């Protein structure tokens, strides 16, 4: 995925129509100082200096979507009380369509009050109703949700276990989403993930996934086992399992597990990061990104959020700035030929010049790095075609390569001058060059333009062939010989 594709995705967000269904609540924060003990009981006295009342629960998903510029509708049930009316007012002020919100005189609107002193939470007070909806309210809510699915691009189910998302509500709206081909993305609660059977995607954290699967996640093997069990149990298309400061893992019905390391430079607070992941993955699917692309952007967004203190949101500007400063994750640089062809066509449509070079790059050394840096200067994107292990063996003998292909690809992807890495199994990169159609083909100065494989083809579509000098005395063969001599 390129920066241009992420920019296009961000530009599309104001047109995306989202529907959030779940448990709305108010999060109240009381900040103060404490320096004395109450004479009435052995408890600290907190002198309150600041108060804040904000949207919580499913409201944090709403906040994330609005911060990204999406259109948002909400369907939920609130108590017919002062807190319910205040919550509705906050939603309206945020530009949210609240026509699907139902008031129930028999319920209490959830409010969680947190008392903090010296940045330490001293106490939390919960005022709420956790009973399931009455059959009348439940039927009204289901009808309201289903009637809106024809006008939305993605449905979010944010479950905090407060009674709004009953089994009947979940079953009805997930089935309706399937029928209308609207992605249904769920932040689950509890241990019975069979309740979400048929949803498009779930986003549990590691602790929640452990409880739901009955498998304690301690390492890579147990992570995979837990993810696969949840996928089968809930009959999902995909699962995004968030792992706090370790990043996230993507499981797909079709395709291998993908582990995305955290993009955060520092982790201060992981609260609310799950809502950010839910929001970004969901709108990614709504915008027709692939699951991997949606998860990649969500991982970038989560890395920004956990570097903030308190439940936070992320903006399009912050995501684009993070991509510009840090670059795309390495796993996004390694692509299959046909996928990369689409990416490069998109880049060229945005005026980018594509540079291509190829090689074995066995025992990456300073000569390679200098060569690649010079190649990158000839255009906007540098693509490196990398010989597979089988291809290297045919070219250089059974004792090579010294470094296997996946490791060589990761090392190249880690270089800031390299935009993409693509492996090829043939003896020459001609087929790959014809697929990717680069604007500039680069080889070492030990070649002549006439002997460069693919040179004629590149020139036939208006491209050029460029030759670059290598650093003297730096070669993989020389390194191998010196290592052998030292034994």
C-alpha positions as CSV (number, residue, x, y, z in Angstrom):
1,X,0.0,0.0,0.0
2,X,1.4,3.4,-1.0
3,X,1.2,6.8,0.6
4,X,-0.9,7.9,-2.3
5,X,-3.4,5.0,-1.7
6,X,-3.6,6.0,2.0
7,X,-4.2,9.6,0.9
8,X,-6.9,8.5,-1.5
9,X,-8.5,6.4,1.3
10,X,-8.4,9.4,3.7
11,X,-10.0,11.6,1.0
12,X,-12.9,9.1,0.6
13,X,-13.9,9.2,4.3
14,X,-16.3,12.1,4.2
15,X,-18.4,10.1,1.7
16,X,-18.5,7.0,3.9
17,X,-21.8,6.3,5.7
18,X,-21.4,4.4,9.0
19,X,-23.9,3.0,11.4
20,X,-22.9,2.4,15.1
21,X,-25.1,0.2,17.3
22,X,-24.2,-0.6,20.9
23,X,-24.0,0.5,24.5
24,X,-23.7,4.3,24.7
25,X,-22.5,5.7,28.0
26,X,-21.1,8.9,29.6
27,X,-17.6,8.9,30.9
28,X,-17.1,11.4,33.7
29,X,-13.7,12.4,34.9
30,X,-13.1,14.3,38.2
31,X,-9.5,15.5,38.6
32,X,-8.2,16.9,41.8
33,X,-5.5,16.7,44.5
34,X,-5.3,14.8,47.7
35,X,-3.1,15.5,50.7
36,X,-5.2,14.6,53.7
37,X,-7.2,11.7,55.2
38,X,-10.9,12.1,55.9
39,X,-11.7,12.4,59.7
40,X,-14.8,10.3,59.0
41,X,-13.1,7.2,57.7
42,X,-9.5,6.1,56.7
43,X,-9.9,7.3,53.1
44,X,-8.2,10.1,51.2
45,X,-10.0,13.4,50.5
46,X,-9.9,14.5,46.9
47,X,-10.3,18.2,46.3
48,X,-11.8,18.4,42.8
49,X,-10.4,21.1,40.5
50,X,-11.6,20.0,37.1
51,X,-14.5,18.0,35.6
52,X,-15.1,16.4,32.2
53,X,-18.1,14.6,30.8
54,X,-17.6,12.9,27.5
55,X,-19.0,10.1,25.2
56,X,-18.0,6.6,26.3
57,X,-18.6,3.0,25.3
58,X,-20.0,2.9,21.7
59,X,-19.7,6.7,21.8
60,X,-15.9,6.4,21.6
61,X,-16.3,4.5,18.3
62,X,-18.5,7.4,17.2
63,X,-15.8,9.9,18.2
64,X,-13.2,8.0,16.2
65,X,-15.4,8.0,13.1
66,X,-16.2,11.7,13.4
67,X,-12.6,12.6,14.0
68,X,-11.8,10.9,10.6
69,X,-14.6,12.8,8.9
70,X,-17.1,10.0,8.3
71,X,-20.9,10.3,8.3
72,X,-22.3,8.6,11.4
73,X,-25.7,7.3,12.4
74,X,-26.4,5.8,15.8
75,X,-28.9,3.2,16.9
76,X,-29.1,2.5,20.7
77,X,-31.3,2.7,23.8
78,X,-30.9,5.3,26.5
79,X,-32.6,5.8,29.8
80,X,-35.3,8.6,29.7
81,X,-33.3,10.7,32.2
82,X,-31.0,13.7,32.4
83,X,-27.9,11.7,31.5
84,X,-29.6,10.3,28.4
85,X,-30.7,13.7,27.2
86,X,-27.2,15.1,27.8
87,X,-25.6,12.2,25.9
88,X,-28.0,12.7,23.0
89,X,-27.1,16.4,23.0
90,X,-23.4,15.6,22.8
91,X,-24.0,13.3,19.8
92,X,-26.0,16.0,18.0
93,X,-23.3,18.5,18.7
94,X,-20.7,16.1,17.1
95,X,-22.8,16.0,13.9
96,X,-24.2,12.5,14.5
97,X,-27.6,11.4,13.1
98,X,-29.5,10.3,16.3
99,X,-32.8,9.4,14.8
100,X,-32.2,5.8,15.6
101,X,-31.8,6.4,19.4
102,X,-34.7,5.1,21.5
103,X,-35.5,6.2,25.1
104,X,-36.7,3.7,27.6
105,X,-38.2,5.0,30.9
106,X,-37.4,1.7,32.6
107,X,-33.6,2.0,32.0
108,X,-30.9,4.1,33.5
109,X,-28.3,5.8,31.1
110,X,-24.9,4.4,31.9
111,X,-22.4,6.8,33.5
112,X,-19.0,5.8,34.7
113,X,-17.4,8.3,37.1
114,X,-13.6,8.2,37.6
115,X,-12.0,10.2,40.4
116,X,-8.3,11.0,39.7
117,X,-5.7,12.6,41.9
118,X,-2.0,13.2,40.9
119,X,-2.8,11.3,37.6
120,X,-3.8,8.2,39.6
121,X,-7.3,6.8,39.5
122,X,-8.6,6.7,43.0
123,X,-12.1,5.3,42.5
124,X,-14.7,4.5,39.8
125,X,-18.4,4.8,40.3
126,X,-20.8,3.0,37.9
127,X,-24.5,4.0,37.5
128,X,-26.2,1.9,34.9
129,X,-28.7,-0.7,33.9
130,X,-27.4,-4.0,32.6
131,X,-30.6,-5.9,32.0
132,X,-31.6,-7.0,28.5
133,X,-34.0,-4.9,26.5
134,X,-37.8,-5.6,26.8
135,X,-39.3,-7.4,23.8
136,X,-41.1,-4.3,22.7
137,X,-37.9,-2.1,22.7
138,X,-35.9,-4.9,21.2
139,X,-38.3,-5.2,18.2
140,X,-38.3,-1.5,17.7
141,X,-34.4,-1.3,17.8
142,X,-34.1,-4.2,15.3
143,X,-36.5,-2.6,12.9
144,X,-34.7,0.7,13.2
145,X,-31.3,-0.8,12.4
146,X,-32.4,-3.0,9.5
147,X,-34.3,-0.1,7.9
148,X,-31.0,1.9,7.8
149,X,-28.8,-0.8,6.3
150,X,-29.6,0.2,2.7
151,X,-28.2,3.7,3.3
152,X,-24.9,2.7,5.0
153,X,-21.5,1.3,3.9
154,X,-20.5,-0.4,7.2
155,X,-22.2,-1.5,10.4
156,X,-20.3,-1.3,13.7
157,X,-21.5,-3.3,16.7
158,X,-19.9,-2.1,19.9
159,X,-20.8,-4.4,22.8
160,X,-20.1,-3.4,26.4
161,X,-22.5,-6.0,27.9
162,X,-25.0,-3.4,29.1
163,X,-28.0,-5.1,27.5
164,X,-28.5,-3.3,24.2
165,X,-27.0,-6.0,22.0
166,X,-29.2,-8.9,23.0
167,X,-28.9,-12.3,21.2
168,X,-31.9,-11.5,19.1
169,X,-30.6,-8.1,18.1
170,X,-27.2,-9.6,17.1
171,X,-28.7,-12.4,15.2
172,X,-31.2,-10.2,13.3
173,X,-28.8,-7.4,12.3
174,X,-25.8,-9.7,11.4
175,X,-28.1,-11.7,9.1
176,X,-29.5,-8.5,7.6
177,X,-26.0,-7.2,7.1
178,X,-25.0,-10.3,5.3
179,X,-28.1,-10.2,3.0
180,X,-27.5,-6.6,2.1
181,X,-23.7,-7.1,1.8
182,X,-22.8,-4.5,4.4
183,X,-19.7,-5.4,6.4
184,X,-20.5,-6.1,10.1
185,X,-17.6,-5.3,12.3
186,X,-17.8,-6.2,16.0
187,X,-16.1,-5.2,19.2
188,X,-17.1,-8.3,21.3
189,X,-17.8,-8.8,25.0
190,X,-17.9,-11.8,27.2
191,X,-16.8,-15.4,26.4
192,X,-19.6,-16.6,24.1
193,X,-18.5,-15.5,20.7
194,X,-21.0,-17.8,19.1
195,X,-23.4,-14.8,19.6
196,X,-21.6,-13.0,16.8
197,X,-21.8,-15.9,14.4
198,X,-21.7,-14.7,10.8
199,X,-20.2,-11.3,11.4
200,X,-17.6,-10.1,9.0
201,X,-14.9,-9.4,11.5
202,X,-14.3,-9.3,15.3
203,X,-11.6,-7.1,17.1
204,X,-10.9,-8.7,20.5
205,X,-7.8,-7.9,22.5
206,X,-5.5,-10.7,23.7
207,X,-7.1,-11.1,27.1
208,X,-10.6,-11.3,25.6
209,X,-9.5,-13.8,22.9
210,X,-7.9,-16.0,25.6
211,X,-11.1,-16.1,27.6
212,X,-13.4,-16.7,24.5
213,X,-11.2,-19.4,23.1
214,X,-10.3,-21.1,26.4
215,X,-6.6,-21.0,25.2
216,X,-4.1,-19.0,27.3
217,X,-2.2,-16.9,24.8
218,X,1.5,-17.0,25.8
219,X,3.4,-17.4,22.6
220,X,3.0,-17.5,18.8
221,X,1.6,-21.0,18.8
222,X,-1.1,-20.4,21.3
223,X,-2.0,-17.1,19.6
224,X,-2.5,-18.9,16.3
225,X,-4.5,-21.6,18.0
226,X,-6.8,-19.1,19.8
227,X,-7.3,-17.1,16.6
228,X,-8.2,-20.1,14.5
229,X,-10.6,-21.4,17.2
230,X,-12.5,-18.1,17.3
231,X,-12.6,-17.9,13.5
232,X,-14.2,-21.3,13.4
233,X,-16.5,-20.8,16.3
234,X,-18.0,-17.5,15.0
235,X,-17.8,-18.4,11.3
236,X,-16.0,-15.1,10.6
237,X,-14.5,-13.7,7.4
238,X,-11.6,-12.3,9.5
239,X,-10.4,-11.6,13.0
240,X,-8.2,-8.8,14.1
241,X,-6.6,-9.7,17.5
242,X,-5.0,-6.7,19.1
243,X,-2.0,-7.3,21.3
244,X,-1.4,-4.0,23.0
245,X,2.2,-2.8,22.7
246,X,3.0,-5.9,20.5
247,X,0.7,-4.8,17.6
248,X,-2.0,-7.0,16.2
249,X,-2.6,-10.2,14.3
250,X,-4.9,-10.6,11.3
251,X,-6.6,-14.0,10.7
252,X,-8.5,-14.6,7.5
253,X,-10.8,-17.3,6.2
254,X,-8.7,-17.4,3.1
255,X,-5.1,-16.4,3.5
256,X,-2.3,-16.8,6.0
257,X,-2.1,-15.2,9.5
258,X,-0.4,-11.8,9.3
259,X,1.3,-10.3,12.4
260,X,1.7,-6.5,12.4
261,X,4.2,-5.2,14.9
262,X,3.2,-2.0,16.8
263,X,3.8,1.3,15.1
264,X,4.0,3.3,18.3
265,X,7.3,5.0,19.2
266,X,6.2,5.1,22.8
267,X,3.2,3.5,24.6
268,X,1.6,5.7,27.3
269,X,-2.0,4.5,27.4
270,X,-3.7,1.6,25.5
271,X,-7.3,2.6,26.6
272,X,-9.5,3.3,23.7
273,X,-7.0,1.9,21.1
274,X,-9.4,-1.0,20.5
275,X,-12.2,1.4,19.4
276,X,-9.7,3.1,17.0
277,X,-8.8,-0.3,15.5
278,X,-12.5,-1.2,15.1
279,X,-13.3,2.1,13.5
280,X,-10.4,2.2,11.0
281,X,-10.7,-1.5,10.0
282,X,-14.4,-1.1,9.4
283,X,-14.1,2.0,7.2
284,X,-11.2,0.4,5.4
285,X,-13.5,-2.5,4.4
286,X,-16.3,-0.1,3.5
287,X,-13.8,1.8,1.2
288,X,-13.0,-1.6,-0.5
289,X,-9.5,-1.9,1.0
290,X,-8.2,-5.4,1.4
291,X,-8.2,-6.9,4.9
292,X,-4.4,-6.5,5.0
293,X,-4.6,-2.9,3.9
294,X,-7.3,-2.0,6.3
295,X,-5.4,-3.7,9.2
296,X,-2.2,-1.9,8.2
297,X,-3.9,1.5,8.4
298,X,-5.6,0.6,11.6
299,X,-2.2,-0.5,13.1
300,X,-0.7,2.9,12.1
301,X,-3.7,4.7,13.8
302,X,-3.5,2.6,16.9
303,X,0.2,3.4,17.2
304,X,-0.7,7.1,17.3
305,X,-3.5,6.6,19.9
306,X,-1.5,4.6,22.4
307,X,1.2,7.4,22.4
308,X,-1.5,9.7,23.9
309,X,-2.7,9.8,27.5
310,X,-6.4,9.0,28.0
311,X,-9.0,7.6,25.6
312,X,-8.2,9.4,22.3
313,X,-9.0,9.6,18.7
314,X,-6.8,10.0,15.6
315,X,-7.2,12.3,12.7
316,X,-6.4,11.8,9.0
317,X,-3.7,14.4,9.3
318,X,-2.0,12.5,12.0
319,X,-2.1,9.2,10.1
320,X,-0.7,10.8,6.9
321,X,2.0,12.6,9.0
322,X,3.0,9.3,10.6
323,X,3.3,7.6,7.3
324,X,5.4,10.5,5.9
325,X,7.7,10.5,8.9
326,X,8.1,6.8,9.6
327,X,7.3,5.3,6.2
328,X,5.1,2.3,5.5
329,X,5.6,-0.8,7.6
330,X,8.2,-3.3,6.2
331,X,5.6,-6.0,5.7
332,X,3.7,-3.7,3.3
333,X,6.9,-3.4,1.1
334,X,7.1,-7.1,0.2
335,X,4.5,-7.7,-2.5
336,X,3.4,-10.3,-5.1
337,X,4.0,-9.3,-8.7
338,X,0.4,-8.8,-9.7
339,X,-0.4,-6.9,-6.5
340,X,2.6,-4.7,-7.0
341,X,1.6,-4.0,-10.6
342,X,-1.7,-2.5,-9.4
343,X,0.2,-0.4,-6.8
344,X,2.6,0.9,-9.3
345,X,-0.1,1.7,-11.8
346,X,-1.8,3.7,-9.1
347,X,1.5,5.5,-8.3
348,X,2.1,6.4,-11.9
349,X,-1.4,7.8,-12.2
350,X,-0.3,10.2,-9.4
351,X,2.8,11.3,-11.4
352,X,5.3,9.0,-9.7
353,X,8.4,7.6,-11.6
354,X,9.1,3.9,-10.9
355,X,12.7,2.7,-10.7
356,X,13.5,-1.0,-10.9
357,X,16.6,-3.0,-10.2
358,X,17.2,-6.7,-9.3
359,X,19.7,-9.0,-7.8
360,X,20.4,-11.8,-5.3
361,X,21.5,-9.4,-2.5
362,X,23.1,-12.3,-0.5
363,X,24.9,-11.0,2.5
364,X,23.7,-7.4,2.2
365,X,26.7,-5.0,2.5
366,X,27.6,-1.3,2.1
367,X,28.1,-1.7,-1.7
368,X,24.5,-2.8,-2.0
369,X,23.2,0.0,0.1
370,X,25.2,2.7,-1.8
371,X,24.0,1.2,-5.1
372,X,20.3,1.2,-4.0
373,X,20.5,4.7,-2.6
374,X,21.8,6.0,-6.0
375,X,19.1,4.0,-7.8
376,X,16.3,5.6,-5.6
377,X,17.6,9.1,-6.6
378,X,16.5,8.4,-10.2
379,X,12.8,8.3,-9.4
380,X,10.1,8.4,-6.8
381,X,9.8,4.7,-6.0
382,X,12.5,2.0,-6.0
383,X,11.4,-1.6,-6.6
384,X,13.9,-4.4,-6.0
385,X,13.4,-7.7,-7.8
386,X,14.9,-10.4,-5.6
387,X,15.9,-13.8,-6.8
388,X,14.3,-16.7,-4.8
389,X,16.5,-19.3,-3.2
390,X,16.0,-21.7,-6.1
391,X,16.9,-19.0,-8.6
392,X,20.1,-18.2,-6.7
393,X,21.1,-21.8,-6.5
394,X,20.8,-22.2,-10.3
395,X,22.8,-19.1,-10.9
396,X,25.5,-19.4,-8.2
397,X,25.6,-23.1,-7.2
398,X,24.2,-25.3,-4.5
399,X,26.1,-23.6,-1.7
400,X,24.3,-20.3,-2.2
401,X,22.4,-18.4,-1.0
402,X,23.9,-17.9,2.4
403,X,20.8,-16.0,3.6
404,X,17.4,-17.4,2.8
405,X,14.9,-15.4,0.6
406,X,12.5,-14.3,3.4
407,X,15.4,-12.9,5.4
408,X,16.9,-11.2,2.4
409,X,13.6,-9.6,1.5
410,X,13.1,-8.3,5.1
411,X,16.6,-6.8,5.1
412,X,16.0,-5.0,1.9
413,X,12.5,-3.8,3.0
414,X,14.2,-2.3,6.1
415,X,16.1,0.1,3.9
416,X,14.4,3.5,3.7
417,X,15.5,3.9,0.1
418,X,13.6,0.7,-1.0
419,X,9.9,1.2,-1.7
420,X,9.0,-2.4,-2.6
421,X,10.5,-5.9,-2.8
422,X,9.2,-8.6,-5.1
423,X,10.6,-12.1,-5.4
424,X,11.0,-13.9,-8.8
425,X,11.8,-17.5,-9.4
426,X,13.1,-17.3,-13.0
427,X,16.7,-17.0,-14.0
428,X,16.2,-13.5,-15.3
429,X,13.8,-10.7,-14.3
430,X,12.4,-10.3,-17.8
431,X,8.9,-11.6,-17.0
432,X,8.7,-9.5,-13.8
433,X,9.9,-6.3,-15.7
434,X,7.1,-6.9,-18.3
435,X,4.6,-7.2,-15.6
436,X,5.7,-4.1,-13.6
437,X,6.7,-1.9,-16.5
438,X,9.1,0.4,-14.7
439,X,10.0,3.8,-16.0
440,X,13.8,3.4,-15.2
441,X,15.7,0.1,-15.2
442,X,19.0,0.2,-13.3
443,X,21.9,-2.2,-13.3
444,X,25.6,-2.0,-12.4
445,X,28.2,-0.3,-14.6
446,X,29.8,-3.7,-15.3
447,X,26.9,-4.1,-17.8
448,X,26.3,-2.2,-21.1
449,X,22.9,-0.9,-22.0
450,X,22.6,-3.5,-24.8
451,X,23.3,-6.4,-22.3
452,X,20.8,-5.4,-19.6
453,X,17.9,-7.9,-19.5
454,X,14.7,-6.1,-20.1
455,X,16.4,-3.0,-21.4
456,X,14.8,-3.1,-24.9
457,X,11.3,-3.7,-23.3
458,X,11.6,-0.7,-20.9
459,X,12.7,1.6,-23.7
460,X,9.8,0.3,-25.9
461,X,7.3,1.9,-23.5
462,X,9.3,5.1,-23.2
463,X,11.5,4.2,-20.2
464,X,15.3,4.4,-19.8
465,X,18.2,2.2,-18.8
466,X,20.7,3.6,-16.3
467,X,24.0,2.1,-15.1
468,X,25.5,2.8,-11.6
469,X,29.0,2.3,-10.4
470,X,29.5,-0.1,-7.5
471,X,31.7,0.7,-4.5
472,X,35.2,-0.6,-5.1
473,X,36.2,-3.7,-3.1
474,X,32.7,-4.5,-1.9
475,X,31.1,-7.7,-3.1
476,X,29.4,-10.7,-1.6
477,X,31.9,-13.0,-3.3
478,X,34.8,-11.1,-1.7
479,X,33.1,-11.4,1.7
480,X,32.5,-15.1,1.3
481,X,36.2,-15.7,0.3
482,X,37.5,-13.7,3.3
483,X,35.2,-15.7,5.6
484,X,36.4,-18.9,4.2
485,X,40.1,-17.8,4.5
486,X,39.6,-17.0,8.2
487,X,38.3,-20.5,9.1
